[in-house]
Amino acid sequence: MSDYYSPLTYTVPENEDGWLLKTVLQRRLQVSRKLLSRIKLTEQGIMLNGERVYISVKVSAGDVLEVRMEQEESDDILPEPIPFTILYEDEHLLIVNKDSGVIVHPTHGHYTGTLANGVVHYWKSKGERFRFRPIHRLDQETSGVLAIAKNPYVHQHVSEQMIAGTVDKQYIAFVHGSPAQEEGAIDGPIDRDPEEPHRRIVTPDGYAARTLYTTVARWVGGSASAVNLKLESGRTHQIRVHMTSIGCPLIGDRMYKTLPVHEIDEQTMAVRDERDTWIARQALHACELAFDHPILQSRMTFQAPLPADLAALEARLDAEASPREVL
């Protein structure tokens, strides 16, 4: 078995004749300093026309540059035959549809039963060596599209797209009530609740957070709604906190269900409490993820269908809170 992944290959064009190899690596392949410091120390990390070279050499038009990364494994993650749904896979990326209730990565007190355990087992069963590198995260109870990089170069480039705001992350949520405006933006800084540090709140002193929303359906006078959401930042519990802040907490969300009692009459609260029992988790699903593939150089969009529990919630709202108003 090779000790390296398939190389990144680049042919030097005429207008880069005489450039330093380091400049080509950083400007054209956009290899980070951290990754460059790693690969230049390996035997086949940087090859020019089939020979190992220093990054201080000058290149000529037509030279073929190959960059190789050593194969890695997540030795600290126990392989377990945990099922998961693959939406897309190539030698660089694994895109999965995460089930609700599944933790993405082992944490203190949860060393097994995670998505990472299942993915590592899947790769090992195929004789493949990759380190588990999720590019972003989803809460344990949130289902939907999750991207995993198979090498540090791909992880770096998609992560940079996320920082730049060019990754399109879209969600669908079923909420109590209905936003005052059918669509809009929620700008609300988020930070920890000083009284309950595991919760987040909107606070003027928090970290900037922005969520775009569009109401796509309403039930019986706005008692419940389906909302499409797009994140322009990635704060912990952002959607849940923002929707609660405008009076529309997610159905089934036990942590963020409460609002000041004077804002909701007893009858409305009773209806909400009943509907919270219709689903065992917050009604939130990451339905779409789009970004530029770092190797294929093309825009790719991945979609995850509505899971069974949210489809059942939607059907029950249709049956017991009709009529539905489609917007």
Long-range contacts (C-beta under 8 A, 24 or more apart in sequence): 1-71, 1-127, 1-129, 2-71, 3-70, 3-71, 4-42, 4-44, 4-68, 4-69, 4-70, 4-71, 5-68, 5-69, 5-70, 5-71, 5-91, 5-150, 5-151, 6-91, 7-47, 7-66, 7-67, 7-68, 8-66, 8-67, 8-68, 8-153, 8-295, 9-64, 9-65, 9-66, 9-67, 10-64, 10-65, 10-67, 11-62, 11-63, 11-64, 11-65, 12-59, 12-60, 12-61, 12-62, 12-63, 12-64, 12-65, 13-61, 14-61, 16-59, 16-61, 17-59, 17-60, 17-61, 18-58, 18-59, 18-60, 19-58, 19-59, 20-55, 20-56, 20-57, 20-58, 20-59, 21-46, 21-48, 21-53, 21-54, 21-55, 21-56, 21-57, 21-58, 21-59, 21-65, 22-55, 22-56, 24-59, 24-65, 25-55, 25-65, 25-67, 29-65, 29-67, 30-157, 31-67, 31-153, 32-156, 35-69, 35-152, 35-153, 35-156, 38-69, 38-152, 39-67, 39-68, 39-69, 42-68, 42-70, 44-68, 45-69, 45-70, 67-153, 69-151, 69-152, 69-153, 71-129, 71-130, 72-129, 72-130, 72-131, 72-151, 73-120, 73-129, 73-130, 73-131, 74-116, 74-120, 74-130, 74-131, 74-132, 76-106, 77-106, 77-116, 77-117, 77-120, 77-132, 78-111, 78-112, 78-117, 78-120, 79-117, 79-120, 79-121, 79-124, 80-112, 80-113, 80-117, 80-118, 80-120, 80-121, 81-118, 81-121, 82-113, 82-114, 82-115, 82-117, 82-118, 82-121, 83-118, 84-115, 84-118, 84-119, 84-122, 87-145, 87-302, 87-303, 87-304, 88-300, 88-302, 91-150, 92-149, 92-150, 92-151, 92-154, 92-293, 92-294, 92-295, 93-147, 93-148, 93-149, 93-150, 93-154, 93-293, 94-119, 94-147, 94-148, 94-150, 95-145, 95-146, 95-147, 95-148, 95-289, 95-302, 96-145, 96-146, 96-148, 97-143, 97-144, 97-145, 97-146, 97-304, 97-305, 98-138, 98-142, 98-143, 98-144, 98-145, 98-146, 98-286, 99-143, 99-307, 100-140, 100-141, 100-142, 100-143, 100-281, 100-307, 100-309, 101-140, 101-141, 101-281, 102-140, 103-140, 104-134, 104-137, 104-138, 104-140, 104-146, 105-132, 105-134, 105-137, 115-146, 119-148, 135-159, 135-162, 136-162, 136-167, 136-169, 136-234, 138-286, 139-237, 139-282, 139-284, 141-281, 141-282, 141-284, 142-282, 142-284, 142-285, 142-286, 143-284, 143-285, 143-286, 143-304, 143-307, 143-310, 144-171, 144-285, 144-286, 144-287, 144-304, 145-286, 145-287, 145-288, 145-289, 145-302, 145-303, 145-304, 146-286, 146-289, 147-289, 147-291, 147-302, 153-294, 154-294, 154-295, 157-294, 158-291, 158-294, 161-291, 161-292, 162-234, 162-291, 165-232, 166-291, 166-292, 167-289, 167-290, 167-291, 168-230, 168-288, 168-289, 168-290, 168-291, 168-301, 169-230, 169-231, 169-234, 169-286, 169-288, 169-289, 170-228, 170-229, 170-230, 170-286, 170-287, 170-288, 170-289, 171-228, 171-229, 171-230, 171-231, 171-239, 171-284, 171-285, 171-286, 171-287, 172-216, 172-226, 172-227, 172-228, 172-229, 172-284, 172-285, 172-287, 172-306, 172-310, 173-226, 173-227, 173-229, 173-239, 173-243, 173-250, 173-282, 173-283, 173-284, 173-285, 174-224, 174-225, 174-226, 174-227, 174-250, 174-251, 174-283, 174-310, 174-313, 174-314, 174-317, 175-224, 175-225, 175-226, 175-227, 175-243, 175-248, 175-249, 175-250, 175-251, 175-283, 176-223, 176-224, 176-248, 176-249, 176-250, 176-251, 176-272, 176-275, 177-222, 177-223, 177-224, 177-225, 177-247, 177-248, 178-215, 178-218, 178-222, 178-223, 178-224, 178-225, 178-248, 179-213, 179-215, 179-225, 179-227, 179-246, 179-248, 180-246, 182-214, 182-215, 182-327, 183-212, 183-213, 183-214, 183-215, 184-212, 184-213, 185-210, 185-211, 185-212, 185-213, 186-210, 186-211, 186-212, 186-213, 186-242, 186-243, 186-245, 186-246, 188-241, 188-242, 188-245, 190-235, 190-236, 190-237, 190-238, 190-241, 190-242, 199-237, 199-255, 199-256, 200-235, 200-236, 200-237, 200-238, 200-241, 201-241, 202-241, 202-242, 202-245, 207-233, 207-235, 208-233, 209-233, 209-235, 209-238, 209-241, 209-242, 211-238, 211-239, 211-242, 211-243, 213-243, 215-327, 216-326, 216-327, 217-324, 217-325, 217-326, 217-327, 218-324, 218-325, 218-327, 219-317, 219-318, 219-321, 219-322, 219-323, 219-324, 219-325, 220-321, 220-322, 220-323, 223-268, 223-271, 223-321, 224-251, 224-275, 224-317, 224-321, 226-314, 239-284, 240-282, 240-284, 250-282, 250-283, 250-284, 251-275, 251-276, 251-278, 251-279, 251-282, 251-283, 251-313, 252-276, 252-278, 252-279, 252-280, 252-281, 252-282, 252-283, 252-313, 253-282, 253-283, 253-284, 254-282, 255-282, 256-282, 275-317, 278-312, 278-313, 278-316, 279-309, 279-310, 279-312, 279-313, 280-309, 281-309, 283-310, 283-313, 285-310
